[in-house]
Amino acid sequence: MKYTFATGRVTAFATVTGAARFVQTAAEHVLWADAAGVWSSTSDGDRTLLGNASSVRGLTSDGSLVYWAQSSGPEDVFSDVRRLPFGGGDAETVACHLYAVQSLRADGAALYYDTTLGEVLGKVTLE
């Protein structure tokens, strides 16, 4: 759903498959993951499928690229991190086999993640 401050109205924004997770804004885009994959949308609801990953463990952006951690399924505790520009294209893997990823943050120079272990904060330096 989308709330517009100027009008005070709530309207339908985008259709999701299953539940939307990791909903956030970055630059002029709305990002989220659902059972169909990772999505980027402009504020008017024009959306782009960035990746068809079904087991997303975290999602973030540095303002120009979208990053997400994906595993092969719910039982897999390891994740690969992929990235793409907002408009889509071919996803690039930037990190492999990260253990127990729970959330991601990016600042353009590095990707930071915490784990379900609670004692681990990781960093992946980006090129």
C-alpha positions as CSV (number, residue, x, y, z in Angstrom):
1,M,0.0,0.0,0.0
2,K,1.1,3.6,-0.5
3,Y,0.2,6.6,1.7
4,T,0.3,10.0,0.1
5,F,1.0,12.8,2.6
6,A,-0.5,15.6,0.3
7,T,-3.9,13.9,0.0
8,G,-3.9,11.7,3.1
9,R,-5.0,8.8,0.9
10,V,-3.9,5.2,1.0
11,T,-3.9,3.4,-2.4
12,A,-2.7,0.1,-3.8
13,F,0.9,0.3,-4.7
14,A,2.2,-3.1,-6.0
15,T,1.0,-6.7,-6.1
16,V,3.2,-9.1,-4.2
17,T,3.5,-12.9,-4.2
18,G,3.2,-14.1,-0.7
19,A,4.3,-11.5,1.9
20,A,6.5,-8.5,1.1
21,R,9.7,-8.4,3.2
22,F,12.6,-6.0,3.7
23,V,10.5,-3.0,2.3
24,Q,12.6,0.1,2.1
25,T,13.3,3.2,0.1
26,A,16.5,4.0,-1.7
27,A,17.1,7.0,-3.9
28,E,13.8,7.4,-5.7
29,H,12.9,3.7,-5.5
30,V,11.0,1.3,-3.3
31,L,12.7,-2.1,-2.8
32,W,11.3,-5.3,-1.4
33,A,11.5,-9.1,-1.6
34,D,8.7,-11.5,-1.9
35,A,8.2,-15.2,-2.8
36,A,8.8,-14.3,-6.5
37,G,12.0,-12.4,-6.0
38,V,13.6,-9.0,-5.4
39,W,11.8,-5.9,-6.8
40,S,12.6,-2.3,-7.5
41,S,9.8,0.2,-8.1
42,T,9.5,3.9,-8.8
43,S,7.0,5.8,-6.7
44,D,4.3,5.4,-9.4
45,G,4.4,1.6,-9.0
46,D,6.3,0.8,-12.2
47,R,8.3,-2.2,-10.9
48,T,11.2,-4.2,-12.2
49,L,12.1,-7.8,-11.1
50,L,15.8,-7.7,-10.1
51,G,16.2,-11.3,-9.3
52,N,14.0,-14.4,-8.9
53,A,15.5,-15.5,-5.6
54,S,12.9,-17.1,-3.4
55,S,15.0,-17.4,-0.2
56,V,16.2,-13.8,0.4
57,R,17.9,-13.3,3.7
58,G,18.6,-9.5,3.5
59,L,18.2,-6.6,1.2
60,T,19.9,-3.1,1.0
61,S,21.1,-0.4,-1.3
62,D,23.9,2.1,-1.4
63,G,21.8,4.5,-3.4
64,S,22.8,3.3,-6.9
65,L,22.9,-0.5,-6.5
66,V,20.7,-3.0,-4.9
67,Y,22.2,-5.9,-2.8
68,W,20.5,-9.0,-1.5
69,A,21.6,-12.2,0.3
70,Q,20.0,-15.3,-1.1
71,S,20.3,-18.9,-0.1
72,S,19.2,-22.0,-2.1
73,G,16.3,-22.6,0.3
74,P,14.9,-22.3,3.8
75,E,17.2,-25.1,5.1
76,D,20.4,-23.6,3.6
77,V,22.2,-21.5,6.2
78,F,24.7,-20.1,3.7
79,S,24.0,-17.1,1.4
80,D,25.5,-15.5,-1.7
81,V,25.2,-11.8,-2.1
82,R,24.1,-10.4,-5.5
83,R,23.9,-6.8,-6.8
84,L,22.2,-4.9,-9.6
85,P,21.4,-1.4,-10.6
86,F,17.8,-0.3,-9.8
87,G,16.8,-0.7,-13.5
88,G,17.8,-4.4,-13.6
89,G,20.2,-6.2,-15.8
90,D,22.5,-9.2,-15.1
91,A,23.0,-9.7,-11.4
92,E,26.6,-9.9,-10.2
93,T,27.7,-12.1,-7.2
94,V,29.9,-10.0,-4.8
95,A,30.2,-12.5,-1.9
96,C,29.7,-16.3,-1.6
97,H,28.9,-18.7,1.2
98,L,28.3,-16.2,4.0
99,Y,27.0,-18.0,7.1
100,A,23.6,-17.2,8.8
101,V,23.0,-13.7,7.2
102,Q,20.2,-11.9,8.9
103,S,20.4,-8.3,7.5
104,L,22.5,-6.2,5.1
105,R,23.7,-2.6,4.9
106,A,25.9,-1.0,2.2
107,D,27.7,2.3,1.9
108,G,29.3,2.0,-1.6
109,A,32.7,0.9,-0.3
110,A,31.6,-2.1,1.8
111,L,28.7,-4.4,2.6
112,Y,28.0,-5.1,6.3
113,Y,25.9,-7.9,7.6
114,D,24.8,-9.4,10.9
115,T,24.0,-13.0,11.5
116,T,21.5,-15.1,13.3
117,L,24.3,-16.1,15.7
118,G,24.1,-12.6,17.2
119,E,27.9,-12.5,17.9
120,V,29.1,-11.9,14.3
121,L,29.1,-8.7,12.4
122,G,30.7,-9.1,8.9
123,K,32.1,-6.8,6.3
124,V,32.7,-7.4,2.6
125,T,34.8,-4.8,0.9
126,L,33.4,-3.9,-2.5
127,E,35.4,-3.1,-5.7
